[in-house]
Amino acid sequence: MPPTLIATIFLFMTAVCGVGYWCLDRKMVRLSDTLRDTYKLGLMMIYGLQMVLLLMFAL
């Protein structure tokens, strides 16, 4: 896989996670704290997986 494709996918997924986090924090204030924390944990796991995949393909 070319590095530019990997970087593009990584940036796209980071942007999607960022927009999801922003929407959750700013727009959905009526959600329970447990649901918000679970979603934030899921976003951190996705970001961590992206970092692992990026390092696997980059090295």
C-alpha positions in Angstrom: 0.0 0.0 0.0 1.4 3.4 -0.8 2.1 5.7 2.2 -0.1 8.5 0.8 -3.1 6.2 0.8 -2.5 5.1 4.4 -2.0 8.7 5.4 -5.3 9.7 3.7 -7.2 6.9 5.4 -5.7 7.8 8.8 -6.6 11.5 8.4 -10.1 10.7 7.2 -10.8 8.4 10.1 -9.3 11.0 12.6 -11.6 13.6 11.1 -14.6 11.3 11.4 -13.8 10.6 15.0 -13.2 14.3 15.8 -16.6 15.3 14.2 -18.3 12.5 16.1 -16.7 13.6 19.4 -17.7 17.2 18.7 -21.3 16.3 17.9 -21.5 14.2 21.0 -20.2 16.9 23.3 -21.9 19.9 21.8 -25.2 18.7 20.3 -26.2 15.7 22.4 -26.2 17.1 25.9 -29.2 15.0 26.9 -27.4 11.7 26.7 -26.4 9.9 29.9 -22.8 10.3 31.1 -22.3 6.5 30.8 -23.2 6.5 27.1 -21.0 9.6 26.5 -18.0 8.0 28.3 -18.5 4.7 26.4 -18.5 6.5 23.1 -15.4 8.5 24.0 -13.7 5.2 24.9 -14.7 3.8 21.6 -13.2 6.8 19.8 -9.9 6.4 21.7 -9.8 2.7 20.8 -10.3 3.5 17.1 -7.6 6.1 17.2 -5.2 3.7 18.9 -6.0 1.0 16.3 -5.2 3.5 13.6 -1.8 4.3 15.2 -1.0 0.6 15.4 -2.0 0.0 11.8 0.0 3.1 10.7 3.1 1.8 12.4 2.7 -1.7 11.0 2.5 -0.5 7.5 5.0 2.3 7.8 7.8 0.1 9.2 
